[in-house]
């Protein structure tokens, strides 16, 4: 009907059509969801009304998503969130000419974002929907100023002190971190050096604020999901992450194990073997002090009884597995 109706008739019945279709945007049936999405796409294309498009995206997607998120982590809400995001991604892929990612960025206030008491911080809902569009924004983060505002907004939210209204909201920050990680992992290969310089800068900022866990989570997600080789920067990731295997914060220590596993997982065998000395260096840096330089490196004083990460079976298993696997692969080549 949306396709066959005249422009005038479509303008008159658009709200009635979308009211009928709206509940099916979160249907469990993929085909029904996509057909419902196509009704919206057809209306958007044929009417070509920016204000209507923005208002509809807000009411049918952003506000609906916010309702599900505020409704709590029930099984049904989680399912509805997943299906609504799948619908959004389908629309992005089906109608790239509509540039829905730009409309969503505007709705979330990304282009004018700043961290101060007078502006609205990004919410958890914003982070969740922005994560859905991140792969479409990523290719242009370092080449188009408008798209760079998303990268900058997320980076600022994670590295600058937040307004009092949202201070301590860990769920919001975790959602923002995952959105940032999705964006970083989707950066194209020709921007490899640029994004890794940014990751190094992010680590420095996290060190200053005592939020090293953000960096470790970012590196883990990046290494697991990027489609490009990060071999060149793997030694930097490994050294930075291992520095925290004896941290006072147990949650930070627990992040080190899966991150090291993720870093090594995609590396060539010879590169894995080349990183093994970094593990020894990190352990020695944390655990021992030389007694006297004239006595050589084999005479040392213990600094700690045990390294906290190695107090767990998982920690010992991970490091031992990484070392043994790397050596075995190197010897077999």
C-alpha positions as CSV (number, residue, x, y, z in Angstrom):
1,X,0.0,0.0,0.0
2,X,2.8,2.4,0.9
3,X,4.4,1.8,-2.5
4,X,1.1,2.0,-4.6
5,X,-0.5,5.0,-2.9
6,X,-0.3,8.4,-4.5
7,X,2.0,10.9,-2.7
8,X,-1.0,12.8,-1.4
9,X,-2.8,9.7,-0.1
10,X,0.4,8.4,1.4
11,X,0.9,11.7,3.3
12,X,-2.7,11.3,4.6
13,X,-2.5,7.7,5.7
14,X,1.2,7.5,6.8
15,X,0.4,7.7,10.6
16,X,-2.3,5.0,10.3
17,X,0.1,2.7,8.4
18,X,2.9,3.1,10.9
19,X,0.6,2.6,13.8
20,X,-0.4,-0.8,12.4
21,X,3.1,-1.8,11.6
22,X,4.8,-0.5,14.8
23,X,4.3,-3.6,17.0
24,X,5.8,-5.8,14.3
25,X,9.2,-4.1,14.4
26,X,10.1,-6.4,17.3
27,X,8.4,-9.5,15.9
28,X,10.2,-12.8,16.5
29,X,9.7,-13.6,12.9
30,X,12.6,-12.1,10.9
31,X,10.6,-11.9,7.7
32,X,7.8,-10.0,9.4
33,X,10.2,-7.6,11.0
34,X,11.9,-6.9,7.7
35,X,8.6,-6.4,5.9
36,X,7.5,-4.0,8.6
37,X,10.8,-2.1,8.3
38,X,10.3,-1.8,4.5
39,X,7.0,0.0,5.1
40,X,9.0,2.7,7.0
41,X,11.7,2.7,4.4
42,X,9.2,3.2,1.6
43,X,7.4,6.0,3.4
44,X,10.7,7.7,4.2
45,X,11.8,7.5,0.6
46,X,8.6,8.6,-1.0
47,X,7.7,11.5,1.3
48,X,11.2,12.8,1.6
49,X,10.3,14.8,4.7
50,X,13.3,15.2,7.0
51,X,11.2,16.4,10.0
52,X,8.8,13.4,9.7
53,X,11.7,11.0,9.3
54,X,13.4,12.3,12.4
55,X,10.2,12.3,14.5
56,X,9.4,8.8,13.4
57,X,12.9,7.5,14.2
58,X,12.5,9.1,17.6
59,X,9.1,7.7,18.4
60,X,9.3,4.3,16.7
61,X,12.9,3.4,17.6
62,X,14.7,5.6,20.1
63,X,11.8,6.0,22.6
64,X,10.7,2.4,22.2
65,X,14.3,1.3,22.9
66,X,14.5,3.5,25.9
67,X,11.2,2.0,27.2
68,X,12.7,-1.5,26.9
69,X,15.9,-0.5,28.6
70,X,14.2,1.3,31.5
71,X,11.9,-1.7,31.9
72,X,14.7,-3.8,33.3
73,X,16.7,-6.8,32.2
74,X,13.8,-9.2,31.8
75,X,14.1,-11.9,29.2
76,X,11.3,-10.3,27.1
77,X,12.9,-6.9,27.2
78,X,16.3,-8.2,26.2
79,X,14.7,-10.1,23.3
80,X,12.7,-7.0,22.2
81,X,15.9,-4.9,22.3
82,X,17.8,-7.4,20.2
83,X,15.0,-7.6,17.6
84,X,14.5,-3.8,17.4
85,X,18.3,-3.3,16.9
86,X,18.2,-6.0,14.2
87,X,15.4,-4.0,12.4
88,X,17.5,-0.8,12.6
89,X,20.5,-2.6,11.1
90,X,18.3,-4.0,8.3
91,X,17.1,-0.5,7.4
92,X,20.6,0.8,7.4
93,X,21.7,-1.9,5.0
94,X,18.6,-1.7,2.8
95,X,18.4,2.0,2.4
96,X,21.9,3.5,2.8
97,X,20.8,6.6,0.7
98,X,18.5,7.7,3.6
99,X,21.6,8.1,5.8
100,X,19.7,7.0,8.9
101,X,22.9,6.8,10.8
102,X,23.2,10.6,10.5
103,X,19.6,11.1,11.7
104,X,20.2,8.9,14.7
105,X,23.4,10.8,15.6
106,X,21.4,14.0,15.5
107,X,18.6,12.5,17.7
108,X,21.2,11.5,20.3
109,X,22.8,15.0,20.2
110,X,26.2,13.7,19.0
111,X,27.2,16.5,16.7
112,X,26.8,19.1,19.5
113,X,28.0,16.9,22.3
114,X,30.3,18.2,25.1
115,X,31.0,17.4,28.7
116,X,29.7,20.1,30.9
117,X,26.9,20.8,33.3
118,X,24.8,22.6,30.7
119,X,24.7,19.9,28.0
120,X,22.9,16.5,28.0
121,X,25.3,13.6,28.4
122,X,24.8,10.5,26.3
123,X,22.5,8.0,27.9
124,X,22.6,4.2,28.0
125,X,19.8,4.2,25.4
126,X,21.9,6.5,23.1
127,X,24.9,4.2,23.5
128,X,22.9,1.1,22.6
129,X,21.4,2.6,19.4
130,X,24.7,4.3,18.4
131,X,26.5,0.9,18.7
132,X,24.1,-0.4,16.1
133,X,25.1,2.3,13.6
134,X,28.8,2.3,14.5
135,X,29.9,0.0,11.7
136,X,28.4,2.4,9.2
137,X,30.1,5.4,10.8
138,X,33.5,3.8,11.3
139,X,34.8,4.1,7.7
140,X,34.5,7.9,7.8
141,X,35.6,8.6,11.4
142,X,39.0,10.0,10.3
143,X,37.9,11.5,7.0
144,X,34.6,13.3,7.7
145,X,34.3,15.8,10.5
146,X,30.6,15.0,11.1
147,X,31.3,11.3,11.7
148,X,34.3,12.1,13.8
149,X,31.9,13.7,16.3
150,X,30.7,10.2,17.3
151,X,34.2,9.0,18.1
152,X,35.0,12.2,20.0
153,X,31.8,12.1,22.0
154,X,32.3,8.5,23.1
155,X,36.0,9.2,23.9
156,X,35.1,12.2,26.0
157,X,32.4,10.4,27.9
158,X,34.9,7.7,28.8
159,X,38.0,9.8,29.6
160,X,36.6,13.0,31.1
161,X,34.8,13.5,34.4
162,X,31.1,13.2,33.9
163,X,28.4,15.6,35.0
164,X,27.1,15.0,38.5
165,X,23.7,13.9,37.1
166,X,25.2,10.7,35.7
167,X,28.3,10.2,37.9
168,X,28.5,6.6,39.1
169,X,26.1,5.2,36.5
170,X,28.2,2.1,35.7
171,X,25.5,0.6,33.3
172,X,25.6,3.8,31.2
173,X,29.4,3.7,31.1
174,X,29.6,0.1,30.2
175,X,27.2,0.6,27.3
176,X,29.2,3.6,26.1
177,X,32.4,1.5,26.3
178,X,30.9,-1.3,24.2
179,X,29.7,1.3,21.7
180,X,33.2,2.8,21.5
181,X,34.7,-0.6,21.2
182,X,32.4,-1.5,18.3
183,X,33.3,1.7,16.6
184,X,37.1,1.1,17.0
185,X,36.8,-2.5,15.9
186,X,35.0,-1.4,12.7
187,X,37.6,1.1,11.6
188,X,38.9,0.1,8.1
189,X,42.4,-1.3,7.5
190,X,43.7,1.9,5.7
191,X,43.2,3.8,9.0
192,X,45.1,1.1,11.1
193,X,47.9,3.4,12.2
194,X,45.5,6.2,13.1
195,X,43.2,4.1,15.2
196,X,46.1,2.4,17.0
197,X,47.6,5.8,17.9
198,X,44.2,6.6,19.3
199,X,44.1,3.4,21.3
200,X,47.5,4.3,22.8
201,X,46.2,7.8,23.7
202,X,43.1,6.2,25.2
203,X,45.4,4.1,27.5
204,X,47.2,7.2,28.7
205,X,44.0,8.9,29.5
206,X,42.7,5.9,31.3
207,X,45.9,5.7,33.4
208,X,45.4,9.3,34.5
209,X,41.8,8.6,35.6
210,X,42.4,5.2,37.1
211,X,40.1,3.5,34.6
212,X,42.5,1.0,33.1
213,X,39.7,-1.5,32.9
214,X,38.2,0.4,30.0
215,X,41.4,0.0,28.1
216,X,41.6,-3.7,28.8
217,X,38.0,-4.2,27.7
218,X,38.6,-2.2,24.6
219,X,41.7,-4.1,23.6
220,X,39.9,-7.4,24.2
221,X,36.9,-6.5,22.1
222,X,39.1,-5.0,19.4
223,X,41.3,-8.1,19.1
224,X,38.3,-10.4,19.0
225,X,36.3,-8.5,16.4
226,X,38.6,-6.5,14.1
227,X,39.0,-8.1,10.7
228,X,42.5,-6.6,10.3
229,X,45.9,-7.6,11.6
230,X,47.0,-5.9,14.8
231,X,50.3,-7.8,14.9
232,X,52.4,-4.6,14.8
233,X,50.9,-3.3,18.0
234,X,50.4,-6.6,19.8
235,X,53.6,-6.1,22.0
236,X,52.2,-2.8,23.2
237,X,48.8,-4.3,24.0
238,X,50.4,-7.3,25.8
239,X,52.8,-5.1,27.9
240,X,50.1,-2.6,28.9
241,X,47.6,-5.3,29.9
242,X,50.1,-7.5,31.9
243,X,51.0,-4.4,34.0
244,X,47.7,-4.9,35.8
245,X,47.8,-8.6,36.6
246,X,48.7,-7.7,40.2
247,X,46.3,-4.7,40.6
248,X,44.6,-4.1,43.9
249,X,41.2,-4.2,42.2
250,X,40.3,-7.8,41.7
251,X,37.9,-7.0,38.8
252,X,40.8,-5.4,37.0
253,X,42.9,-8.5,37.5
254,X,40.1,-10.7,36.3
255,X,40.0,-8.8,33.0
256,X,43.6,-9.5,32.2
257,X,43.2,-13.2,31.5
258,X,40.5,-13.0,28.7
259,X,42.3,-10.0,27.2
260,X,45.7,-11.8,26.9
261,X,43.9,-14.8,25.4
262,X,42.2,-12.5,22.9
263,X,45.4,-10.7,21.9
264,X,47.2,-14.0,21.2
265,X,44.3,-15.8,19.5
266,X,44.7,-14.2,16.0
267,X,48.5,-13.7,15.9
268,X,50.8,-15.7,13.7
269,X,52.7,-18.4,15.5
270,X,56.1,-16.7,15.2
271,X,54.6,-13.5,16.6
272,X,53.1,-15.4,19.6
273,X,56.5,-16.9,20.3
274,X,58.1,-13.5,20.1
275,X,55.7,-12.1,22.8
276,X,56.6,-14.8,25.4
277,X,59.6,-12.8,26.8
278,X,57.2,-10.0,27.5
279,X,55.3,-12.3,29.9
280,X,58.6,-13.0,31.8
281,X,59.5,-9.3,31.9
282,X,56.1,-8.4,33.3
283,X,56.3,-11.0,36.0
284,X,59.8,-10.0,37.0
285,X,58.9,-6.3,37.0
286,X,56.1,-7.0,39.5
287,X,57.6,-9.8,41.5
288,X,61.4,-9.2,42.0
289,X,64.0,-6.6,42.6
290,X,67.8,-7.0,41.8
291,X,69.9,-7.2,44.9
292,X,73.0,-5.8,43.3
293,X,73.8,-5.2,39.6
294,X,77.2,-6.8,40.1
295,X,75.6,-10.0,41.1
296,X,73.7,-10.4,37.9
297,X,70.0,-11.0,37.1
298,X,69.9,-14.4,38.9
299,X,70.3,-13.0,42.3
300,X,67.1,-11.1,43.3
301,X,64.8,-10.1,46.1
302,X,61.1,-11.0,46.1
303,X,58.8,-8.1,46.1
304,X,55.5,-10.0,46.5
305,X,54.5,-13.4,47.8
306,X,52.5,-14.2,44.7
307,X,51.1,-12.4,41.7
308,X,47.3,-12.0,42.1
309,X,46.4,-13.2,38.6
310,X,48.4,-16.4,39.2
311,X,46.6,-17.1,42.5
312,X,43.7,-18.4,40.3
313,X,43.7,-21.6,38.3
314,X,42.4,-19.7,35.3
315,X,45.3,-17.2,35.5
316,X,47.9,-19.9,35.7
317,X,46.2,-22.0,33.0
318,X,46.0,-19.0,30.6
319,X,49.6,-17.9,30.9
320,X,51.0,-21.4,30.9
321,X,48.8,-22.2,27.9
322,X,49.9,-19.2,26.0
323,X,53.6,-19.9,26.6
324,X,53.5,-23.6,25.9
325,X,51.4,-23.2,22.8
326,X,53.7,-20.5,21.4
327,X,56.8,-22.6,22.0
328,X,55.2,-25.8,20.6
329,X,54.1,-24.0,17.5
330,X,57.5,-22.4,17.0
331,X,59.3,-25.7,17.4
332,X,57.0,-27.4,14.9
333,X,57.7,-24.9,12.1
